[in-house]
Structures are given as C-alpha cells and as structure tokens.
C-alpha cells in the first residue's frame, strides 16, 4: 500500500482520458489498496477544469454532467484533507 496526494490535474486524468490517465487510473484502482489524499479545494479546481474543457469544445455539456456526477462522491473515494498556511 502506498499513499498518494492527488492534485486537480491528476484527478482530471482519472475522469477524462489524456496523457497520464492510464497511470492515474492504475494507482487509484481500489484493488491496489493505495491511500488517496486530496485537498478539499480540489473539488472546485476539478469542476473548473471540466468547465474549461466544455468552453474550449473538447467536452460537451452531457460529458461534463456525466463526469461531475462521477466525481460527486469524492468524499468517499478519497481522503479529503484541509490545507492550512
């Protein structure tokens, strides 16, 4: 078991296929038993990235709605931590 901290760019790769997606999906596979930590602010950053992709035309409204629905349970998929100064 290994612990990983996923920033927003890594999490986007889990939901949207792009360079690096296979590696992110491999380490986040529940069968690995890896601990996956994200910052609470990651929710906002990932949703923003999905919206940007829609504005740029690489995702449709339906695509964004689907990935947001999948990401909605981030509190159960990841260990959410608070970051302080």
C-alpha positions as CSV (number, residue, x, y, z in Angstrom):
1,X,0.0,0.0,0.0
2,X,1.2,3.4,-0.9
3,X,-0.1,6.9,-0.1
4,X,-0.6,9.4,-2.9
5,X,-1.7,13.0,-2.9
6,X,-3.8,13.8,-6.0
7,X,-3.8,17.4,-7.2
8,X,-6.5,18.6,-9.5
9,X,-4.6,17.9,-12.7
10,X,-4.1,14.3,-11.7
11,X,-7.8,13.8,-10.8
12,X,-8.9,15.3,-14.1
13,X,-6.9,12.5,-15.8
14,X,-8.9,9.9,-13.9
15,X,-12.2,11.2,-15.3
16,X,-11.0,12.4,-18.8
17,X,-8.7,10.4,-21.0
18,X,-5.5,12.2,-21.7
19,X,-1.8,11.7,-21.4
20,X,-1.1,10.2,-18.0
21,X,-4.6,8.8,-17.5
22,X,-3.6,5.2,-17.5
23,X,-1.0,5.7,-14.7
24,X,-3.5,7.7,-12.6
25,X,-6.2,5.0,-13.1
26,X,-3.7,2.3,-12.1
27,X,-2.7,3.9,-8.8
28,X,-6.3,4.8,-8.0
29,X,-7.7,1.4,-8.6
30,X,-9.4,0.3,-5.4
31,X,-7.8,-3.1,-5.6
32,X,-4.4,-1.6,-5.0
33,X,-5.3,-0.6,-1.5
34,X,-3.5,2.7,-2.0
35,X,-4.4,5.7,0.1
36,X,-5.5,8.6,-1.9
37,X,-5.4,12.1,-0.4
38,X,-6.8,15.3,-1.9
39,X,-7.2,18.8,-0.7
40,X,-10.8,20.0,-0.1
41,X,-10.2,22.8,-2.7
42,X,-9.6,20.1,-5.3
43,X,-13.4,19.8,-5.8
44,X,-13.5,23.4,-7.1
45,X,-10.4,23.1,-9.2
46,X,-11.6,19.8,-10.9
47,X,-15.0,21.2,-11.7
48,X,-13.4,24.3,-13.1
49,X,-11.2,22.2,-15.3
50,X,-14.3,20.3,-16.6
51,X,-16.0,23.6,-17.4
52,X,-12.9,25.0,-19.2
53,X,-12.9,21.9,-21.3
54,X,-16.5,22.5,-22.2
55,X,-15.8,26.1,-23.1
56,X,-12.9,25.0,-25.3
57,X,-15.1,22.5,-27.1
58,X,-13.3,19.3,-26.1
59,X,-16.3,18.2,-23.8
60,X,-20.0,18.5,-24.4
61,X,-22.4,19.6,-21.8
62,X,-23.5,16.0,-21.4
63,X,-19.9,14.9,-21.0
64,X,-19.4,17.5,-18.2
65,X,-22.6,16.5,-16.5
66,X,-21.5,12.8,-16.5
67,X,-18.0,13.4,-15.1
68,X,-19.4,15.7,-12.4
69,X,-21.8,13.0,-11.4
70,X,-18.9,10.5,-11.2
71,X,-16.8,13.0,-9.2
72,X,-19.7,13.9,-6.9
73,X,-18.7,11.1,-4.4
74,X,-15.2,12.4,-4.0
75,X,-15.6,12.3,-0.2
76,X,-15.9,8.5,-0.2
77,X,-13.3,7.9,-3.0
78,X,-10.5,10.0,-1.5
79,X,-9.2,11.0,1.9
80,X,-10.1,14.7,1.9
81,X,-7.7,16.9,3.9
82,X,-7.7,20.5,4.9
83,X,-4.6,22.5,3.9
84,X,-3.5,25.4,6.1
85,X,-0.9,28.1,5.7
